[in-house]
């Protein structure tokens, strides 16, 4: 078992649109219509859809349409769409049940935390925003659970058949769309030390020396803006040399070979042109293939509860392991002997260099709080009870890896979205469905 979980996941991409629209934007109160008897609306294989389920979903969908500023279609049309959606959900949930696909409360909590973070909200603020719409948070949790389980079924049934090769990724990155999607934007500063058109070699050398001296001062901390105002001969001198934001394809030919290789905040060497010597500073950079992150080299020991060992006994066991570590026991030896994570136990618990967002939230929080060389307190994630030790930290450029991962995910998503409706039509046609003739929205 590995505990690394990519931030950009298929499940998240499928789940997010419903949540943003259905939970965070629309403001309505969901109330099932009072019914003397909760009638059966449809039979779907071994499941039934009740009138109350239909009524609630009908109100949700109607409110979403109104919140988006659109006109709600006639009841007969909307009724067909809602019942078909419920039927398809039922089929997929039954498939999940047969495959043993479940979502624990901890996994659900982690999902809700990621959704809240995506919307720049704390979990508590996210909960409050849901409840302000009149929706019970518990009802919302269960709907999120359903969506996650359905996404897992789809990923299992469809995703396992989709293969994106390294060649596919290379071809995409070489395409115009690939180049555009990975191009960086730069906010540039510019200083020009002008050289007269027919200057003598001595004058050119003097201007070159002047430019090199200015670069040295700037790299030592002198204000680029002040230097541009007082010393630049460029058109933007009085603006502090600010050229604004330029995308990579928009860079002047003179700068195109220099700027992409510079770090954010970097000062270029003097660049010679017929008009003089140019000095460039990257004030800000966004996008592109350079992404500097702080990585953590970490190792851990995982103990999991089982039918033989209760959660209480597991907690006691991992506390004993931690006490042994504090007394000087070898971490790697204990990990090999005790850890229930087969993916890392053989390596002495080593998880390698970890970038932000690769681990489940519970693990990442403790990892970030633990000082270099220290052993953490015992903590729990959805995988079990952990102890971790931070070995080292470093700054690393993960831009190219991230670029390829993003390209792979984009290509996977395209293929997935092409295959999903075909698969859904197939499972719908193969299911036993009996829609009752008399039911009302």
Secondary structure, DSSP 4 states (H G I P E B T S, - for coil): ---B--SS-HHHHHHHHHHIIIIII------PPP-SS--EEEEETTEEEEHHHHHHHHHHHHHHHHHTT-PPPPHHHHHHHHHHHHHHHHHHHHHHHHHT----HHHHHHHHHHHHHHTT--HHHHHHHHHHTT--HHHHHHHHHHHHHHHHHHHHHTGGG----HHHHHHHHHSHHHHHHH-EEEEEEEEEEE--TT--HHHHHHHHHHHHHHHHHHHTT--HHHHHHHH--STTGGGTTEEEEEEGGGS-HHHHHHHTTSPTT-BPPPEEETTEEEEEEEEEEEESS--EEEEEEEEEEEE---SSS-HHHHHHHHHHHHHHHHTT--HHHHHHHH---HHHHTTTTEEEEE-TTSB-HHHHHHHHHSPTTPBPPPEEETTEEEEEEEEEEEEEE-HHHHHHHHHHHHHHHHHHHHHHHHHHHHHHHHS-EEE-S----
